[in-house]
Amino acid sequence: QVQLVESGGGLVQPGGSLRLSCEASGSTTSIYSMGWYRQTPGEQRELVATIASGGLTNYADSVKGRFTISRDNAKNTVYLQMNSLKPEDTALYYCKILTWGGSMYWGQGTQVTVSS
């Protein structure tokens, strides 16, 4: 089992920055991939960015060049640095963990609101 605790969401003006964090605990040696997804009301949850154990990253086209995902394996934590935020980035952001065994775990979500 893996437990996830997210933090760092909030209200920011367009063009601003936020940094999300997600700390994993429990069976952390089984973690393969860590990532961020987001969801707005009435819409499906969508990929934002993922990072595999070897450091390979993947980004949604809508955030390329503005968001950066990173992980600190010693702290079992994944980060999402979000710059040049736009109103359309407003969503509930979820952390997701994929283990080597194929199990999937989700965090509780952290709200990001971009508004003037």
N, C-alpha and C positions, 0 to 999 in steps of 0.2 A: 504494500500500500504506500501511496505517496500523498502527502497533504501539501496544499499550495496556499500561500498567503500573498495576496497582491496589495500594492500600495502605490501612491503617487498620482492618482487621478485628481481632477479638480476643474476649476473654471479658469480659462485663459483667454486673452484677447487674440483675434486673428493676427497671425505673424509671430505669435509667442511660442514658447517651448515648455514641454513637460517631460519628465522622466518617470516611466513606470518601472516598478520592481516586482519580481515574483520569486519568493523564496520557497524552496521545496524542502520537505522533511520526511522522514520515514525511510523507505527503501530507495534511497537516492542513488545507490550504485547501479541500479537497473535503468537509469534514465538514458535514453538515446537522443531524443530530440526535445527541444523546448521551443515554445512559440507563443505568439500573440494573435488573437482573433478579435473581431469586433462585431457588434450587432446593434442595429437601431430598431425601434418598434415596428413590427409588421414586416421586417426583412429577415432574410436568412443570415446566420452567422457567417462571416467571411474572413478569409486569411488576411493577416496583416504582414507577418514576417515569422520565419522559423530559423532556427540554428541547430545544426546537428552536432553530435559529440566531437567531431573532428573540426568543427568551425565553419562548415559549409552553410551559407545563408541563402535564404529565398525571400523575396519581397513581392508584395502586390504592386502592380504597375502604378497604382494611384499614390503610393507612398515612396517610391524609389527616389533617392536623392534628398529626401526630407527626413526619413526615419532611419535609425540605425539600431539593429538588434545586437546584443552581446551577452555573453554568459561568463560567470565566474564559477568554475567548477569546484573550487575550494569552498565556496560559500553556498553552492547549490542554488545559485540565483541567476535569473535571466532578467535583462534590462531592455527597455525600449526607449531610446532617446528620440523624442519627437520634436522636430524643429519646423518653422514656417507653417504652423498649424492653420488649417482652414476650417470654416464652419462645417463643411461636409465631413470633417474628421470626428465630429461629435458622435459619440456612441458609448456603449458599455463595452469595455475592453476586458477580454478574458485571457488568462494564461492557460496553456495546454502543455501537458507532458506526455510523451510517448516513450514507453519502455522498450527494451530490447525484446521482451517477450510479447510485445504487441498490445499491452494494456494502455489505456488512455485515461488521463485525469485532467479535470478542469478546476480552475480557481473559481471564486465566488463572483468575480467581476469587479471592475473599478470604473466609475463614470468619468468620462472626459467630455467637457463641454467647451466649445470654442465659440465665443460670442462677445460682441462689443457692448 
